[in-house]
Amino acid sequence: MRLKCLIGTLTIRILGMRKDSSDLATQDEGTSTFQVDQIKLGYMKRAHKNAVVQRFNKLDFHDDALLSFDIHPPHRRGNSTKIDFAFRDDATGDVKMLSFLTCANFRFVMDFDVLADRWFFGTAGSVAKSDPQRMRRFVRAQMSHWRTAYMPPMPKDKPIRKKLVSIRTYILFKVAFFGGTVEVLAKNYKLSR
């Protein structure tokens, strides 16, 4: 496949294929033209998501003290949940705020006795993953905690179907503490100092 970009359009030439009058590819050699906006948008979203994952994975939270966390739940049907974590940087002593934006799922497991024993350097590290299978498992694993039943013919996964279809737009963020773990399925994060 050879890609050639023209102003305003993207031309893709696939050997052995030709475009017929119905705009569908058929056998033989030919060229297909698409609007750049549509293809570029999908690529830009993936590129942006990968950049977000790489930026997050470079952050250093090791030995930072957890000061607080706040959950700002949605107040409308649209998913606008935000989760804030405040840390005291072990090297500078500055407070930094880690915010997860457009959160879809949140899992928090913590033994506060262990965290209290090591409160002054309570964070082990952080990582972000964008594997769709792992994110789907993460979302489905929480279904048993919903305490909700959907009667037939409504499917059991009705509330999360839209999320599962668009799972590639999310990132699974994980912050590991000495004494627990936080996992957040969100679309982005913000770090303020």
C-alpha positions in Angstrom: 0.0 0.0 0.0 1.4 3.4 -0.9 0.1 6.6 0.8 0.1 9.9 -1.0 -1.4 13.1 0.6 -2.9 15.8 -1.6 -4.2 19.1 -0.3 -7.5 18.4 1.4 -7.6 14.7 0.4 -5.7 11.5 1.1 -5.1 9.3 -1.9 -4.5 5.6 -1.2 -3.3 3.4 -4.0 -3.8 -0.3 -3.5 -2.3 -2.6 -6.1 -4.8 -5.1 -7.4 -7.7 -2.9 -6.5 -9.7 -0.3 -8.5 -12.5 2.0 -7.5 -15.8 1.5 -9.4 -18.6 3.9 -9.8 -20.3 2.9 -6.5 -17.1 4.1 -4.6 -16.4 0.5 -3.6 -13.0 -1.1 -4.2 -13.0 -3.9 -6.7 -10.3 -6.1 -8.3 -7.7 -4.6 -10.6 -5.4 -1.6 -9.9 -6.8 1.8 -9.0 -6.7 4.7 -6.6 -9.2 5.6 -3.9 -9.5 9.1 -2.5 -10.9 10.0 1.0 -11.3 13.2 2.9 -8.2 13.9 5.1 -10.3 15.2 7.9 -12.0 11.8 8.6 -8.8 9.7 8.5 -6.7 12.2 10.2 -9.1 12.5 13.1 -8.9 8.8 13.9 -5.2 8.8 13.7 -4.9 12.0 15.8 -7.0 10.5 18.5 -4.8 7.4 18.7 -1.7 9.5 18.6 -3.0 11.7 21.3 -4.0 8.8 23.5 -0.5 7.2 23.1 1.1 10.5 23.9 -1.0 10.7 27.1 0.0 7.2 28.1 3.7 7.9 27.5 3.5 11.2 29.4 1.8 9.6 32.4 4.3 6.7 32.5 7.1 9.2 32.8 5.7 10.9 35.9 7.4 10.2 39.2 5.2 9.6 42.2 7.5 7.1 43.9 7.8 7.9 47.7 5.4 10.9 47.4 3.0 11.2 50.4 -0.8 10.9 49.7 -2.4 14.0 51.3 -6.0 13.7 50.1 -8.3 12.6 47.3 -11.6 14.0 46.2 -14.3 12.5 43.9 -16.5 14.9 42.0 -19.4 12.7 40.8 -21.5 13.4 37.7 -24.5 15.6 38.2 -26.0 14.8 34.9 -26.3 11.9 32.5 -23.1 12.8 30.6 -20.0 11.3 32.1 -18.2 14.2 33.8 -16.7 12.5 36.8 -13.4 13.9 38.0 -11.1 12.5 40.7 -8.3 14.5 42.3 -5.3 13.2 44.3 -3.0 15.6 46.2 0.5 14.4 46.9 3.5 15.9 48.7 6.6 15.5 46.5 9.3 13.7 48.4 12.1 15.6 46.7 10.8 19.2 46.8 8.1 19.1 49.4 5.7 20.8 47.0 2.1 19.8 46.7 1.1 18.4 43.4 -2.5 17.6 42.3 -3.2 14.7 40.0 -6.6 14.9 38.4 -8.3 12.2 36.3 -10.7 13.7 33.8 -13.8 12.1 32.3 -13.7 9.1 34.5 -15.7 6.0 33.6 -14.7 3.5 36.4 -12.8 3.7 39.6 -11.5 0.9 41.9 -9.8 1.8 45.2 -8.4 -0.9 47.5 -6.5 0.4 50.5 -5.4 -0.9 53.9 -5.1 2.4 55.8 -3.1 0.8 58.6 -0.3 0.0 56.1 -0.6 3.4 54.5 -0.4 5.1 57.9 2.7 3.1 58.8 4.4 4.5 55.7 2.4 7.8 55.2 5.4 10.0 54.6 6.4 8.1 51.5 3.2 6.2 50.7 3.3 6.0 46.9 5.0 3.1 45.1 4.5 4.3 41.5 2.1 4.8 38.7 1.4 3.4 35.2 -1.1 3.9 32.4 -2.2 1.1 30.0 -4.3 1.3 26.8 -4.9 -2.4 26.2 -8.6 -2.6 25.2 -9.0 -6.3 26.4 -7.6 -5.4 29.8 -9.9 -2.3 30.1 -13.0 -4.4 29.1 -12.1 -6.9 31.8 -11.7 -4.1 34.3 -15.2 -2.7 33.5 -17.0 -6.1 33.5 -15.3 -7.1 36.8 -17.3 -4.3 38.5 -20.7 -5.5 37.4 -21.1 -7.8 40.4 -20.8 -4.7 42.7 -23.6 -2.7 41.0 -26.4 -4.1 43.2 -28.7 -3.7 40.2 -30.7 -6.2 38.2 -32.0 -5.8 34.7 -35.0 -7.9 33.7 -35.2 -9.6 30.3 -35.4 -8.6 27.5 -33.0 -5.9 28.6 -29.4 -7.2 28.5 -27.4 -7.4 31.7 -24.7 -5.1 30.4 -27.0 -2.4 29.1 -25.6 0.5 31.1 -22.0 -0.2 29.9 -22.6 -1.1 26.3 -21.8 2.3 25.0 -18.6 2.4 27.1 -17.5 -1.0 25.9 -18.0 0.0 22.3 -15.9 3.1 22.8 -13.3 1.5 25.2 -10.4 2.5 22.9 -11.0 6.1 23.8 -10.2 5.4 27.4 -6.9 4.8 29.3 -6.5 2.6 32.4 -4.5 4.6 35.0 -3.0 2.9 38.0 -1.4 4.4 41.1 0.1 1.9 43.5 0.5 2.8 47.1 2.4 1.0 49.9 -0.8 -0.5 51.2 -3.2 -0.3 48.3 -4.0 0.5 44.7 -6.1 2.9 42.8 -7.3 2.1 39.2 -9.1 4.7 37.2 -10.6 4.3 33.7 -10.6 7.8 32.3 -10.0 9.7 29.1 -7.2 12.0 30.3 -5.3 13.3 33.3 -3.9 16.7 34.5 -1.0 17.3 36.8 -0.8 20.7 38.6 1.8 21.9 40.9 
